[in-house]
Structures are given as C-alpha cells and as structure tokens.
Amino acid sequence: MADSPAPNGNGGATAQADTAPAINALAQYAKDLSFENPNAPRSLQPQEGQGPQINIQVNVNAQQLAEADFEVELTLEGDAKINNEVLFAFDLKYAGIFRMRNIPQDQLHPAVMIECPRLLFPFARQIVAEAVRNGGFPPLYIDPIDFVGLYRQKAMEAQNQQAGGPLSA
C-alpha cells in the first residue's frame, strides 16, 4: 500500500483539486436594511380573526468586479397586512462577493445567479426574522426560495422583452 497524500488542505493538493469547479465567498454584508412598524403600538395589540397576509418579493442582481469575482445582491422586500392595514414592512439588500473558479463559461451565469444567492439566503432570512422580532412581532421565517425557478422566470421575461414582449390588446 502506497502512501499518497489526500487533498485535505495540508499541502496534499492534486491537479484535480486545482481544476475542480469552486465558488468561494470572499465577503458577505448587508447593503441596506429598512424595517417599518407604521401603526405601532396599535399594530402590536392582539388581532382578532385571521392572521396577517404576508407578501414577499425576491430579486437577484449581480455585477462582475474582476475576472473571477462577482458581487451578488439578494433583495428581499415584504410586508404584513390585516384588512389592508400595514403591520410591518421590510426591505433588505444582502450581498456577497464570490470568486468563481474553473466554471465553464456556459455555466457561469447560472452559477452566479442561482448558487450564490442560495448561499446568501440563510443569512438574509435570519436578518429579516430578527428585524421583525425586534419590531415586536413573532419572527418571520421566509420559506426556502427556488432560485432555479426564479432564474428561469427572469430568463423567460428577458426573452419576451427581446422578442417584443407578449401581445397586448
């Protein structure tokens, strides 16, 4: 049995490890956070009947900073209403800088727009939950987001715009 070093970060890196696709998070940060509780303290009183209607919008933007580095921004906006009265509203822009290595060019855009926000989401979700809790409400834990579906939806919208958009009367 021959001793061969495993690629475990202890100087035993192999050529395969040097060419393996990798996404490295270099930094993560909140760019903008806003929480509004416009009807406090009335909105904090127990509400009769149905629970609040919660609306959440998600958006992902990216810009290339260097040959292999991208800033990816995940935007979460939402509010909670009862009978059209706002209980609370939030807006979070959470971003990260990612280094993309050995990712084929045809897979780079999906990797940036799907995998990077997927890595950011748990942190952004926690910030929203804490902001809502600090506003006097139970924490709002946003359901997992299908970033593949969001990517496909944005691609279809872009395709429709290039083709002149859907027909309208």
BELSUL-V970133 format. One record per backbone hydrogen bond with DSSP energy under -0.5 kcal/mol. NH is the residue of the N-H (numbers start at 1). CO is the residue of the C=O. E is the energy in kcal/mol with one decimal. If there is no record, write none. Layout:
nh=NH co=CO e=E
nh=NH co=CO e=E
//
This chain:
nh=4 co=2 e=-0.7
nh=8 co=6 e=-2.4
nh=18 co=14 e=-1.5
nh=19 co=15 e=-1.0
nh=19 co=16 e=-0.6
nh=20 co=16 e=-0.7
nh=22 co=101 e=-2.4
nh=24 co=99 e=-2.5
nh=26 co=24 e=-0.8
nh=26 co=97 e=-3.1
nh=27 co=97 e=-1.2
nh=29 co=95 e=-2.7
nh=31 co=29 e=-0.6
nh=31 co=93 e=-2.9
nh=32 co=93 e=-1.6
nh=34 co=91 e=-2.3
nh=36 co=89 e=-3.1
nh=40 co=37 e=-1.5
nh=42 co=39 e=-0.6
nh=43 co=39 e=-1.8
nh=44 co=41 e=-1.3
nh=45 co=42 e=-1.4
nh=53 co=81 e=-3.5
nh=54 co=52 e=-0.6
nh=55 co=79 e=-2.5
nh=57 co=77 e=-3.3
nh=59 co=75 e=-1.9
nh=61 co=73 e=-2.3
nh=63 co=71 e=-2.2
nh=65 co=69 e=-2.8
nh=66 co=69 e=-1.6
nh=70 co=98 e=-2.6
nh=71 co=63 e=-2.9
nh=72 co=70 e=-0.6
nh=72 co=96 e=-2.8
nh=73 co=61 e=-3.4
nh=74 co=72 e=-0.5
nh=74 co=94 e=-3.4
nh=75 co=59 e=-3.0
nh=75 co=73 e=-0.6
nh=76 co=74 e=-0.5
nh=76 co=92 e=-2.6
nh=77 co=57 e=-2.4
nh=78 co=90 e=-2.3
nh=79 co=55 e=-1.9
nh=80 co=88 e=-2.4
nh=81 co=53 e=-2.3
nh=82 co=85 e=-2.1
nh=85 co=82 e=-1.9
nh=86 co=84 e=-0.5
nh=87 co=80 e=-3.4
nh=88 co=80 e=-1.2
nh=89 co=36 e=-2.0
nh=90 co=78 e=-2.8
nh=91 co=34 e=-2.2
nh=92 co=76 e=-2.8
nh=93 co=32 e=-3.0
nh=94 co=74 e=-2.8
nh=94 co=92 e=-0.6
nh=95 co=29 e=-3.1
nh=96 co=72 e=-2.0
nh=97 co=27 e=-2.2
nh=98 co=70 e=-3.0
nh=98 co=96 e=-0.5
nh=99 co=24 e=-2.9
nh=100 co=68 e=-3.2
nh=100 co=98 e=-0.6
nh=101 co=22 e=-2.9
nh=101 co=99 e=-0.6
nh=104 co=102 e=-0.6
nh=107 co=104 e=-2.1
nh=108 co=104 e=-0.8
nh=108 co=105 e=-0.8
nh=109 co=105 e=-0.6
nh=111 co=107 e=-1.9
nh=112 co=108 e=-2.6
nh=113 co=109 e=-2.6
nh=114 co=110 e=-1.8
nh=115 co=110 e=-0.7
nh=115 co=111 e=-0.7
nh=116 co=111 e=-1.5
nh=118 co=114 e=-1.5
nh=119 co=115 e=-1.6
nh=120 co=116 e=-1.8
nh=121 co=117 e=-2.4
nh=122 co=118 e=-0.6
nh=123 co=120 e=-0.9
nh=124 co=120 e=-1.9
nh=125 co=121 e=-3.1
nh=126 co=122 e=-1.6
nh=127 co=123 e=-1.9
nh=128 co=124 e=-2.2
nh=129 co=125 e=-2.4
nh=130 co=126 e=-2.4
nh=131 co=127 e=-2.3
nh=132 co=128 e=-2.6
nh=133 co=129 e=-2.2
nh=134 co=130 e=-2.9
nh=135 co=131 e=-1.1
nh=136 co=133 e=-1.8
nh=137 co=132 e=-1.8
nh=141 co=139 e=-0.8
nh=142 co=140 e=-0.9
nh=147 co=145 e=-1.3
nh=150 co=146 e=-2.3
nh=151 co=147 e=-2.2
nh=152 co=148 e=-2.4
nh=153 co=149 e=-2.5
nh=154 co=150 e=-2.4
nh=155 co=151 e=-2.2
nh=156 co=152 e=-2.3
nh=157 co=153 e=-2.3
nh=158 co=154 e=-2.4
nh=159 co=155 e=-2.2
nh=160 co=156 e=-2.5
nh=161 co=157 e=-2.1
nh=162 co=158 e=-2.0
nh=163 co=159 e=-1.8
nh=164 co=161 e=-1.1
nh=165 co=160 e=-4.3
//
